[in-house]
Structures are given as structure tokens and as C-alpha cells.
Amino acid sequence: MSATGTIIGPVSWERMSEGIEKVKARLKRATATLDAAGIEYAVIGGNAVAAWVSRVDDSVVRNTRDVDLLVRRADMPRIIPAMRDAGFIHRSVSILGGKGRIEMFLDGPGAKVREGVHLIFADEKVNEEAIEPSPGVADIDPTHPDFRLIDLLALVTMKLTAYRRKDQVHLLDMMEIGQLDASWLPRVPPALRQRLQDLLDDPDG
């Protein structure tokens, strides 16, 4: 038990591997469900970063515990029953501070919120403070064989817009492998260029 009272189990490579495989299985099941229903989406977040980074250097890939999908709000009446039939449970959760709600799907009864499928709505700002709206579901890389993967420019724009520490880390990973550099400054929206420049100037923070 830790000093905070958290019960800590033994180190287990098997459990570590199982955690990664569960996320991959959840991603595949969710995207296959939407594909079968003819609903357009895009894989975003940590899984999208991993997919893009792995094309250059798989040693830089970071694991993620949830699945983030970009969808159209207008498609929710079709998404909810399709995901329910695949075993997911729909939840609409208030954001801390009363700044809207998060739509998500839990992977069955007893599933943790942090392990769910989280939805971001295309062509909308995620909150009032967001500089740029989310991209559209059509902004995808057509070469990915397994699911609809967000286009790299759209992904970088989303990460610069969110700009939380984990988003900065993802961008720094791309910089480390040469996937993102100063040549991108003219490509990102003008309002986000200073954030990219700051990371380029001081990657160690």
C-alpha cells in the first residue's frame, strides 16, 4: 500500500500488455461498429498520435488508456443505438465547472470513465476558450488500412488548440522524430502559430 492508501499490486508484464490490448480492441470494436453503420468518424487523440508517430519511429509511441473519436453531432441518433448494440453504454457527463458535457461510451457495466470511448464533435469548438473549432470528419488520411485516421495537419491543429501538457508532449514527440518542424508554421492557423513557435524555441519547457 502506498503512502496515500492506494493498494499497489506486484509488477506484471502481463497486466501491462493486457491494458494495451484492451485499448486496441476497444478502438477496433468502436470503429468497426461505426463503419458497419455507415457513420463517418475520425480517430483522434492519443491513438491518432500513436498511429502517425509509428510511421516514423515506433520507439516513440506512447500508450493511451482511452479512445477518442471525432463525429458529427447530427449523427448521435444513429451512433447511440449502433454502439449500444455493440455492447457499449452511452453516458453524457457534465464537465467540471459546468462548461458543457462530454458524450462517451463505457465498455460495458462497471467500466471506468477514463477507459471509455470519448466523442468530440466535428466543426465545433470543444469549449468557449478554444481558439479553433475541431476539424471535420472528412479530414482523414485515406491510406490507413484499419480505420478512419485523422489527417496529420488536422491532428496537429487539434493538439495546438487543446495545448494541455499531454498535447504538448505529443507535439514534442513529433518534433523529436522530425515529423513536425518550423516548416509547419505557415500551415497551422495563424492564431496557433505562436504556440508552435514556443515549443520549437523551448522544447524542454
Backbone as CSV, one residue per row, in Angstrom:
resi,resn,N_x,N_y,N_z,CA_x,CA_y,CA_z,C_x,C_y,C_z
1,MET,0.846,-1.196,0.000,0.000,0.000,0.000,0.880,1.243,0.000
2,SER,0.498,2.246,-0.807,1.281,3.477,-0.882,0.967,4.386,0.294
3,ALA,1.710,5.489,0.390,1.507,6.449,1.472,0.116,7.072,1.422
4,THR,-0.512,7.089,0.245,-1.846,7.667,0.105,-2.947,6.649,0.366
5,GLY,-2.582,5.413,0.636,-3.571,4.385,0.905,-3.956,3.561,-0.306
6,THR,-3.365,3.858,-1.455,-3.659,3.097,-2.667,-2.999,1.727,-2.599
7,ILE,-3.773,0.701,-2.881,-3.238,-0.654,-2.872,-2.457,-0.891,-4.164
8,ILE,-1.203,-1.258,-4.046,-0.334,-1.468,-5.197,-0.013,-2.949,-5.318
9,GLY,-0.334,-3.514,-6.462,-0.074,-4.919,-6.701,1.331,-5.135,-7.210
10,PRO,1.701,-6.375,-7.446,3.038,-6.677,-7.961,3.202,-6.232,-9.407
11,VAL,4.440,-5.998,-9.811,4.727,-5.659,-11.203,4.346,-6.843,-12.085
12,SER,3.623,-6.570,-13.166,3.166,-7.649,-14.036,3.231,-7.195,-15.488
13,TRP,4.147,-7.795,-16.262,4.215,-7.500,-17.685,2.935,-7.922,-18.381
14,GLU,2.323,-8.992,-17.882,1.096,-9.485,-18.489,-0.023,-8.457,-18.353
15,ARG,-0.146,-7.854,-17.177,-1.196,-6.855,-16.967,-0.931,-5.616,-17.807
16,MET,0.331,-5.228,-17.930,0.679,-4.087,-18.759,0.276,-4.344,-20.204
17,SER,0.599,-5.532,-20.688,0.264,-5.892,-22.070,-1.244,-5.975,-22.263
18,GLU,-1.931,-6.537,-21.264,-3.380,-6.668,-21.361,-4.048,-5.297,-21.451
19,GLY,-3.525,-4.323,-20.700,-4.093,-2.978,-20.733,-3.991,-2.370,-22.114
20,ILE,-2.853,-2.539,-22.768,-2.646,-2.006,-24.118,-3.571,-2.705,-25.101
21,GLU,-3.677,-4.029,-24.983,-4.512,-4.792,-25.902,-5.985,-4.446,-25.738
22,LYS,-6.416,-4.136,-24.515,-7.817,-3.762,-24.286,-8.163,-2.473,-25.016
23,VAL,-7.247,-1.514,-24.982,-7.487,-0.246,-25.686,-7.566,-0.494,-27.190
24,LYS,-6.651,-1.306,-27.719,-6.659,-1.613,-29.156,-7.955,-2.314,-29.541
25,ALA,-8.398,-3.256,-28.717,-9.628,-3.988,-29.019,-10.838,-3.054,-28.976
26,ARG,-10.847,-2.140,-28.010,-11.953,-1.180,-27.879,-11.991,-0.249,-29.095
27,LEU,-10.810,0.187,-29.525,-10.725,1.053,-30.704,-11.250,0.323,-31.942
28,LYS,-10.802,-0.898,-32.136,-11.226,-1.668,-33.308,-12.725,-1.935,-33.283
29,ARG,-13.266,-2.256,-32.093,-14.687,-2.563,-31.995,-15.544,-1.324,-32.255
30,ALA,-15.114,-0.193,-31.701,-15.870,1.043,-31.881,-15.851,1.497,-33.335
31,THR,-14.673,1.485,-33.955,-14.587,1.949,-35.342,-15.282,0.979,-36.298
32,ALA,-15.174,-0.315,-36.023,-15.865,-1.298,-36.865,-17.372,-1.120,-36.769
33,THR,-17.841,-0.772,-35.583,-19.272,-0.540,-35.377,-19.755,0.640,-36.210
34,LEU,-19.015,1.731,-36.180,-19.411,2.913,-36.945,-19.272,2.668,-38.448
35,ASP,-18.221,1.950,-38.831,-18.056,1.608,-40.250,-19.253,0.793,-40.747
36,ALA,-19.656,-0.200,-39.954,-20.764,-1.067,-40.356,-22.076,-0.300,-40.463
37,ALA,-22.213,0.745,-39.643,-23.432,1.553,-39.662,-23.378,2.667,-40.700
38,GLY,-22.254,2.781,-41.395,-22.121,3.822,-42.406,-22.007,5.218,-41.826
39,ILE,-21.454,5.316,-40.625,-21.319,6.606,-39.937,-19.877,7.080,-40.056
40,GLU,-19.676,8.255,-40.593,-18.336,8.803,-40.742,-17.798,9.275,-39.385
41,TYR,-16.504,9.109,-39.194,-15.834,9.473,-37.953,-14.360,9.654,-38.277
42,ALA,-13.590,10.052,-37.278,-12.135,10.066,-37.406,-11.533,9.727,-36.056
43,VAL,-10.521,8.868,-36.052,-9.792,8.555,-34.824,-8.861,9.725,-34.523
44,ILE,-8.961,10.250,-33.305,-8.160,11.394,-32.875,-7.455,11.042,-31.563
45,GLY,-6.886,12.035,-30.896,-6.281,11.813,-29.584,-5.017,10.983,-29.622
46,GLY,-4.750,10.319,-28.502,-3.514,9.564,-28.340,-3.352,8.435,-29.334
47,ASN,-4.450,7.780,-29.710,-4.349,6.702,-30.693,-3.961,7.230,-32.066
48,ALA,-4.458,8.416,-32.413,-4.082,9.022,-33.691,-2.612,9.415,-33.684
49,VAL,-2.153,9.976,-32.563,-0.738,10.336,-32.451,0.127,9.086,-32.599
50,ALA,-0.262,8.023,-31.909,0.495,6.770,-31.989,0.551,6.247,-33.416
51,ALA,-0.576,6.325,-34.127,-0.624,5.830,-35.498,0.311,6.634,-36.398
52,TRP,0.338,7.948,-36.223,1.201,8.780,-37.052,2.673,8.648,-36.668
53,VAL,2.967,8.687,-35.375,4.355,8.598,-34.920,4.983,7.262,-35.310
54,SER,4.201,6.191,-35.235,4.731,4.850,-35.533,5.190,4.723,-36.976
55,ARG,4.723,5.592,-37.840,5.141,5.547,-39.242,6.590,6.007,-39.420
56,VAL,7.068,6.725,-38.414,8.448,7.218,-38.473,9.352,6.461,-37.514
57,ASP,8.895,6.280,-36.266,9.721,5.624,-35.248,8.823,5.040,-34.176
58,ASP,8.639,3.727,-34.201,7.723,3.111,-33.242,8.240,3.134,-31.811
59,SER,9.536,3.456,-31.609,10.062,3.530,-30.251,9.549,4.762,-29.504
60,VAL,8.950,5.707,-30.221,8.455,6.943,-29.612,6.964,6.843,-29.285
61,VAL,6.324,5.762,-29.681,4.893,5.594,-29.470,4.578,5.524,-27.971
62,ARG,3.567,6.293,-27.561,3.095,6.269,-26.170,1.754,5.538,-26.107
63,ASN,1.546,4.820,-25.031,0.277,4.140,-24.833,-0.777,5.133,-24.356
64,THR,-2.024,4.859,-24.663,-3.125,5.689,-24.201,-4.201,4.795,-23.619
65,ARG,-4.963,5.307,-22.680,-5.914,4.450,-21.976,-7.343,4.594,-22.477
66,ASP,-7.609,5.611,-23.314,-8.971,5.778,-23.810,-8.983,5.857,-25.326
67,VAL,-10.176,5.944,-25.887,-10.370,6.054,-27.326,-11.115,7.354,-27.600
68,ASP,-10.555,8.210,-28.426,-11.180,9.475,-28.774,-11.592,9.445,-30.239
69,LEU,-12.850,9.773,-30.493,-13.375,9.774,-31.854,-14.024,11.106,-32.177
70,LEU,-13.805,11.565,-33.381,-14.447,12.767,-33.899,-15.675,12.336,-34.684
71,VAL,-16.832,12.887,-34.344,-18.082,12.533,-35.028,-18.910,13.794,-35.238
72,ARG,-19.928,13.687,-36.061,-20.871,14.784,-36.236,-21.953,14.707,-35.158
73,ARG,-22.285,15.836,-34.574,-23.350,15.855,-33.570,-24.665,15.343,-34.168
74,ALA,-24.905,15.682,-35.428,-26.155,15.261,-36.066,-26.273,13.748,-36.201
75,ASP,-25.154,13.029,-36.081,-25.177,11.570,-36.213,-25.429,10.844,-34.890
76,MET,-25.546,11.580,-33.798,-25.734,10.932,-32.491,-26.956,10.009,-32.440
77,PRO,-28.096,10.376,-33.060,-29.240,9.446,-33.024,-28.950,8.104,-33.695
78,ARG,-27.955,8.051,-34.569,-27.559,6.788,-35.190,-26.406,6.138,-34.428
79,ILE,-25.530,6.953,-33.869,-24.366,6.427,-33.156,-24.784,5.686,-31.894
80,ILE,-25.700,6.264,-31.131,-26.074,5.676,-29.832,-26.606,4.250,-29.978
81,PRO,-27.597,3.998,-30.836,-28.077,2.597,-30.950,-27.042,1.657,-31.545
82,ALA,-26.234,2.145,-32.482,-25.213,1.276,-33.079,-24.196,0.842,-32.029
83,MET,-23.739,1.786,-31.218,-22.769,1.460,-30.174,-23.398,0.606,-29.077
84,ARG,-24.645,0.863,-28.768,-25.336,0.057,-27.757,-25.429,-1.396,-28.201
85,ASP,-25.737,-1.599,-29.460,-25.834,-2.969,-29.973,-24.484,-3.683,-29.938
86,ALA,-23.389,-2.904,-29.930,-22.047,-3.492,-29.869,-21.577,-3.699,-28.433
87,GLY,-22.448,-3.399,-27.458,-22.108,-3.642,-26.060,-21.645,-2.430,-25.274
88,PHE,-21.659,-1.255,-25.899,-21.245,-0.037,-25.208,-22.449,0.614,-24.514
89,ILE,-22.159,1.364,-23.447,-23.199,2.045,-22.673,-22.999,3.548,-22.799
90,HIS,-24.011,4.247,-23.297,-23.906,5.686,-23.520,-24.017,6.454,-22.199
91,ARG,-23.139,7.443,-22.040,-23.182,8.340,-20.888,-22.933,9.767,-21.366
92,SER,-23.650,10.701,-20.782,-23.437,12.127,-21.023,-23.041,12.723,-19.680
93,VAL,-21.804,13.180,-19.580,-21.233,13.578,-18.290,-20.940,15.078,-18.282
94,SER,-21.320,15.750,-17.193,-21.054,17.178,-17.069,-19.562,17.428,-16.907
95,ILE,-19.057,18.459,-17.578,-17.662,18.854,-17.440,-17.493,19.624,-16.144
96,LEU,-16.397,19.385,-15.442,-16.116,20.072,-14.195,-16.151,21.585,-14.422
97,GLY,-16.904,22.288,-13.592,-17.017,23.734,-13.746,-18.238,24.149,-14.545
98,GLY,-19.024,23.166,-14.983,-20.251,23.473,-15.701,-20.067,23.966,-17.114
99,LYS,-18.933,23.625,-17.748,-18.652,24.108,-19.107,-19.041,23.062,-20.147
100,GLY,-20.309,22.672,-20.114,-20.795,21.734,-21.118,-20.796,20.294,-20.638
101,ARG,-20.923,19.366,-21.597,-21.000,17.945,-21.299,-20.085,17.167,-22.229
102,ILE,-19.695,15.990,-21.780,-18.892,15.078,-22.589,-19.746,13.861,-22.915
103,GLU,-19.819,13.540,-24.194,-20.531,12.332,-24.613,-19.514,11.194,-24.713
104,MET,-19.855,10.062,-24.114,-18.934,8.930,-24.114,-19.693,7.612,-24.104
105,PHE,-18.940,6.548,-24.339,-19.491,5.203,-24.270,-18.587,4.360,-23.391
106,LEU,-19.171,3.780,-22.352,-18.435,2.878,-21.476,-18.455,1.480,-22.070
107,ASP,-17.369,0.762,-21.847,-17.231,-0.570,-22.433,-17.866,-1.615,-21.533
108,GLY,-19.180,-1.520,-21.379,-19.920,-2.485,-20.583,-20.125,-2.043,-19.145
109,PRO,-20.972,-2.751,-18.389,-21.237,-2.425,-16.992,-19.964,-2.463,-16.153
110,GLY,-19.812,-1.497,-15.276,-18.656,-1.461,-14.391,-17.404,-0.881,-15.012
111,ALA,-17.465,-0.482,-16.271,-16.282,0.084,-16.936,-15.962,1.462,-16.376
112,LYS,-14.679,1.806,-16.362,-14.234,3.105,-15.855,-14.408,4.177,-16.927
113,VAL,-14.743,5.393,-16.474,-14.933,6.509,-17.393,-13.658,6.787,-18.179
114,ARG,-12.504,6.713,-17.512,-11.237,7.041,-18.179,-10.850,6.013,-19.237
115,GLU,-11.549,4.880,-19.261,-11.267,3.839,-20.244,-12.330,3.784,-21.347
116,GLY,-13.153,4.813,-21.424,-14.259,4.779,-22.365,-13.899,5.243,-23.765
117,VAL,-14.935,5.321,-24.594,-14.829,5.909,-25.926,-15.397,7.310,-25.822
118,HIS,-14.552,8.312,-25.972,-14.949,9.703,-25.796,-15.169,10.364,-27.152
119,LEU,-16.238,11.127,-27.266,-16.586,11.757,-28.530,-16.289,13.251,-28.515
120,ILE,-15.749,13.739,-29.620,-15.576,15.161,-29.875,-16.378,15.477,-31.122
121,PHE,-17.091,16.597,-31.096,-17.957,16.923,-32.225,-17.219,17.731,-33.280
122,ALA,-17.337,17.280,-34.514,-16.677,17.908,-35.649,-17.227,19.313,-35.897
123,ASP,-16.340,20.192,-36.361,-16.713,21.546,-36.777,-17.295,22.384,-35.640
124,GLU,-16.991,22.010,-34.386,-17.436,22.777,-33.224,-16.248,23.016,-32.295
125,LYS,-16.286,24.112,-31.560,-15.288,24.333,-30.533,-15.613,23.444,-29.334
126,VAL,-14.596,22.849,-28.730,-14.843,21.950,-27.600,-15.293,22.717,-26.367
127,ASN,-14.932,23.991,-26.280,-15.391,24.860,-25.198,-15.253,26.315,-25.651
128,GLU,-15.715,27.221,-24.832,-15.718,28.634,-25.209,-14.312,29.196,-25.369
129,GLU,-13.341,28.617,-24.669,-11.972,29.132,-24.717,-11.175,28.628,-25.905
130,ALA,-11.677,27.624,-26.605,-10.929,27.038,-27.714,-10.691,28.065,-28.822
131,ILE,-9.468,28.115,-29.312,-9.121,29.066,-30.366,-9.703,28.647,-31.707
132,GLU,-9.623,27.358,-32.006,-10.097,26.831,-33.278,-11.157,25.751,-33.050
133,PRO,-12.108,25.627,-33.974,-13.058,24.513,-33.878,-12.384,23.199,-34.243
134,SER,-13.000,22.106,-33.883,-12.497,20.792,-34.289,-12.639,20.654,-35.803
135,PRO,-11.804,19.837,-36.426,-11.901,19.630,-37.877,-13.148,18.842,-38.243
136,GLY,-13.365,18.669,-39.525,-14.477,17.861,-39.987,-14.088,16.400,-40.089
137,VAL,-15.071,15.516,-40.123,-14.803,14.079,-40.180,-14.224,13.660,-41.527
138,ALA,-14.287,14.548,-42.509,-13.715,14.229,-43.823,-12.207,14.466,-43.866
139,ASP,-11.655,15.114,-42.833,-10.214,15.409,-42.793,-9.448,14.191,-42.300
140,ILE,-9.349,13.187,-43.142,-8.712,11.934,-42.750,-7.591,11.580,-43.722
141,ASP,-6.738,10.668,-43.260,-5.685,10.118,-44.110,-6.253,8.906,-44.843
142,PRO,-6.368,8.966,-46.157,-7.025,7.875,-46.884,-6.210,6.592,-46.984
143,THR,-4.954,6.619,-46.538,-4.097,5.432,-46.714,-4.136,4.481,-45.528
144,HIS,-4.747,4.879,-44.407,-4.741,3.977,-43.251,-5.651,2.788,-43.512
145,PRO,-5.162,1.571,-43.316,-5.924,0.386,-43.722,-7.007,-0.062,-42.752
146,ASP,-6.919,0.325,-41.478,-7.792,-0.274,-40.471,-8.959,0.601,-40.031
147,PHE,-8.782,1.915,-40.027,-9.855,2.809,-39.587,-9.632,4.197,-40.173
148,ARG,-10.608,5.070,-39.978,-10.529,6.433,-40.488,-9.658,7.265,-39.543
149,LEU,-8.422,7.504,-39.950,-7.441,8.216,-39.141,-7.427,9.692,-39.506
150,ILE,-7.463,10.553,-38.501,-7.444,11.995,-38.732,-6.181,12.390,-39.497
151,ASP,-6.324,13.323,-40.411,-5.194,13.864,-41.164,-4.183,14.498,-40.209
152,LEU,-2.909,14.440,-40.558,-1.867,14.916,-39.650,-1.996,16.414,-39.365
153,LEU,-2.281,17.221,-40.365,-2.436,18.657,-40.135,-3.609,18.931,-39.196
154,ALA,-4.718,18.226,-39.400,-5.874,18.393,-38.518,-5.536,17.967,-37.096
155,LEU,-4.754,16.880,-36.957,-4.351,16.409,-35.633,-3.452,17.431,-34.936
156,VAL,-2.469,17.954,-35.656,-1.579,18.970,-35.080,-2.377,20.191,-34.660
157,THR,-3.337,20.606,-35.475,-4.177,21.762,-35.138,-4.980,21.503,-33.869
158,MET,-5.527,20.294,-33.732,-6.277,19.955,-32.528,-5.384,19.977,-31.292
159,LYS,-4.162,19.452,-31.417,-3.239,19.419,-30.288,-2.802,20.832,-29.892
160,LEU,-2.581,21.687,-30.872,-2.209,23.076,-30.568,-3.384,23.839,-29.954
161,THR,-4.589,23.503,-30.360,-5.774,24.155,-29.810,-5.991,23.747,-28.360
162,ALA,-5.916,22.455,-28.072,-6.095,21.974,-26.697,-4.948,22.434,-25.799
163,TYR,-3.733,22.168,-26.235,-2.492,22.663,-25.620,-2.359,22.355,-24.131
164,ARG,-2.952,21.243,-23.704,-2.672,20.761,-22.353,-1.272,20.154,-22.349
165,ARG,-0.779,19.806,-21.178,0.580,19.276,-21.123,0.720,18.026,-21.971
166,LYS,-0.282,17.141,-21.931,-0.162,15.909,-22.720,-0.205,16.206,-24.212
167,ASP,-0.928,17.259,-24.603,-0.942,17.648,-26.013,0.418,18.187,-26.433
168,GLN,1.036,18.964,-25.555,2.376,19.479,-25.831,3.378,18.332,-25.964
169,VAL,3.258,17.336,-25.095,4.159,16.185,-25.143,4.006,15.447,-26.474
170,HIS,2.767,15.274,-26.927,2.542,14.615,-28.211,3.198,15.405,-29.351
171,LEU,3.069,16.716,-29.315,3.682,17.550,-30.346,5.208,17.478,-30.271
172,LEU,5.739,17.442,-29.062,7.188,17.336,-28.884,7.705,15.993,-29.397
173,ASP,6.913,14.941,-29.228,7.296,13.638,-29.781,7.416,13.721,-31.304
174,MET,6.462,14.396,-31.927,6.514,14.557,-33.379,7.744,15.367,-33.796
175,MET,8.087,16.361,-33.000,9.274,17.161,-33.299,10.544,16.333,-33.148
176,GLU,10.578,15.491,-32.140,11.768,14.676,-31.870,12.124,13.792,-33.052
177,ILE,11.111,13.298,-33.757,11.370,12.386,-34.870,11.343,13.108,-36.223
178,GLY,11.254,14.437,-36.198,11.290,15.202,-37.433,9.986,15.249,-38.202
179,GLN,8.900,14.820,-37.568,7.600,14.820,-38.235,6.960,16.204,-38.217
180,LEU,7.405,17.027,-37.296,6.874,18.377,-37.113,8.048,19.312,-36.876
181,ASP,8.132,20.383,-37.664,9.242,21.323,-37.525,8.790,22.717,-37.930
182,ALA,9.743,23.635,-38.083,9.412,25.026,-38.376,8.703,25.205,-39.714
183,SER,8.855,24.257,-40.617,8.184,24.358,-41.910,6.664,24.280,-41.776
184,TRP,6.197,23.830,-40.610,4.767,23.728,-40.369,4.141,25.061,-39.958
185,LEU,4.930,26.026,-39.571,4.376,27.293,-39.077,3.384,27.933,-40.047
186,PRO,3.682,27.998,-41.342,2.697,28.600,-42.257,1.457,27.734,-42.483
187,ARG,1.540,26.469,-42.106,0.446,25.540,-42.382,-0.636,25.565,-41.312
188,VAL,-0.253,25.853,-40.074,-1.240,25.859,-39.000,-1.973,27.198,-38.986
189,PRO,-3.186,27.262,-38.411,-3.920,28.525,-38.354,-3.081,29.625,-37.688
190,PRO,-3.163,30.861,-38.178,-2.344,31.954,-37.634,-2.427,32.105,-36.120
191,ALA,-3.615,31.896,-35.548,-3.791,32.083,-34.109,-3.045,31.044,-33.278
192,LEU,-2.593,29.957,-33.927,-1.914,28.880,-33.210,-0.409,28.869,-33.448
193,ARG,0.067,29.731,-34.313,1.475,29.679,-34.694,2.420,29.997,-33.541
194,GLN,2.021,30.899,-32.667,2.903,31.236,-31.552,3.084,30.051,-30.615
195,ARG,2.041,29.267,-30.430,2.163,28.079,-29.580,3.165,27.099,-30.185
196,LEU,3.105,26.894,-31.475,4.047,26.004,-32.131,5.450,26.584,-32.059
197,GLN,5.578,27.888,-32.265,6.873,28.518,-32.200,7.482,28.383,-30.809
198,ASP,6.647,28.517,-29.769,7.144,28.381,-28.395,7.709,26.989,-28.149
199,LEU,7.035,25.966,-28.668,7.547,24.603,-28.499,8.834,24.381,-29.274
200,LEU,8.891,24.973,-30.441,10.113,24.844,-31.238,11.298,25.563,-30.565
201,ASP,11.023,26.722,-29.969,12.082,27.519,-29.344,12.555,26.912,-28.015
202,ASP,11.640,26.294,-27.293,11.983,25.775,-25.974,11.312,24.421,-25.743
203,PRO,11.791,23.377,-26.376,11.143,22.068,-26.244,11.191,21.487,-24.836
204,ASP,12.092,21.979,-24.013,12.188,21.471,-22.637,11.304,22.233,-21.662
205,GLY,10.593,23.216,-22.181,9.652,23.962,-21.343,10.313,24.911,-20.392
